[in-house]
Amino acid sequence: MRKKWISIICAVIIMVCTIITPVYATGIFLPEESNTKQAESTDLIEAPSGILMEAQTGTVVYQKDADTRRSPASITKIMTLILIFDALDKGSLKMDDTVTTSAHAKSMGGSQVFLEEGEIQTVETLIKCIVIASGNDASVAMAEHICGSEQEFVRHMNERAEGLGMKNTHFEDCCGLTESPDHYTTARDIAIMSRELITKYPKILEYSSIWMENITHVTRQGTKEFGLTNTNKLIRSYEGCVGLKTGSTSIAKYCLSAVAKRNDITLIAVVMAAPDYKVRFKDAASMLNYGFSKCSLYIDKKMEALPEIPVRNGKKKTVSLVYEEQFHYLDTTGQNIGNVKRKLRIHREVKAPVKKNTLAGEMIYRRWEGTGRVRILYGENAGKATYPDCLKKSLHEIVNKKYFGQFYKFLTKDSNPMYNKIQMGIEGNKKQRKVLYNERNPYRRCRRAHFMP
């Protein structure tokens, strides 16, 4: 009977420990239950789909029907811009490269910048046409320039989307003008690709924050100016808004991916299928206001310097360490983050061979309600020492440190006082012998007396 009660008590203790033990997240603190409830709220916006995401951590602050597939209209161009900047990053494309407009690109309807067949523009100008004025013709011209055809470019768009984990996205064209039911995405996937674009290529925000700019058309008919006006009205009406892309068709209705920055916090607000353009801007502003009122971001800007780890049986004595990423923590309770404590956890020694970018330990960040971690990696390779390496090392230590080192010190004037005494004795004896020789030699004595002043 006693054993039975002991078993029951132990089972209860295990259950309680399981419930109260905190779950740890990599790189960020565990969000509280109240945050999850806020994120699932649905009464903040009028549009049927929307999501609010913090850019640096990828934390979803608010969402409403974020995974329903819908037509994205010109929001499609966010992925087009990702591929353009991918090509710029690889070096296969440059901002001052020239692009020739094809007949197919000229034929695009909808929002356009009225490129003529054969017209030549630079890559940078066409990026502005896509971002500011949502030019369909500029999008197709860039797609053909990079991949040879729009169809091949779209194939790369779908591959890139798959690589980003956009599970509910499929593209049929590069500008979003199509009415095909096979061209779809979700609010969550738009936030994912928007985050990829602005965090990996922040230069895009320099273009998406431009309100108005002129370009020059040079065609057979002559030269003329054309004004670009940003389709995102929040650029002027919402404090901190720096982008990103609008979209609208009869099927997609009114869509928007808005980016705003305040106090080191960057938020992405996505609206899909709003009934009119006023609602999409109002809903985006409502989500941004909600996010900025609730979010506090902790960034470890002065991460602790990492020591070098001794390598056992390696060609190198030590190996360096690096952080996998900078630590960020987003609090969505509206409270002050307060004091954050750090604790380094690494191996005292590592056995060769060591591979670069493999796990070496972690930096643990603690707060009263949670814990976060940043992985620490080996910063270089360290091969395993061979028999010749060990032999060479041993001989080097024996010769240089024990015998040769001691002998060299004995022969060094500054380090050995005995050497100085011996040298002084030798010099003294030489002078004494020279004086005696001169005194005993009358001839030398006469010469010295005659010639010395």
Secondary structure, 3 states (H helix, E strand, C coil): CHHHHHHHHHHHHHHHHHHHCCCCEECCCCCCHHHHHHHCCCCCCCCCEEEEEECCCCCEEEEECCCCCECCHHHHHHHHHHHHHHHHHHCCCCCCCEEECCHHHHCCCCCCCCCCCCCEEEHHHHHHHHHCCCCHHHHHHHHHHHHCCHHHHHHHHHHHHHHCCCCCCECCCCCCCCCCCCCEECHHHHHHHHHHHHHHCCCHHHHHCCCEEEEEEEECCEEEEEEEECCCCHHHHCCCEEEEEEEEECCCEEEEEEEEEECCEEEEEEEEEECCHHHHHHHHHHHHHHHHHHCEEEECCCCCCCCCEEEECECCCEECEEECCCCEEEECCCCCCCCCEEEEEECCCEECCECCCCEEEEEEEEECCEEEEEEEEECCCECECCHHHHHHHHHHHHHHHHHHHHHHHHHCCCCCHHHHHHHHHHHHHHHHHHHHHHHHCHHHHHHHHHHCC
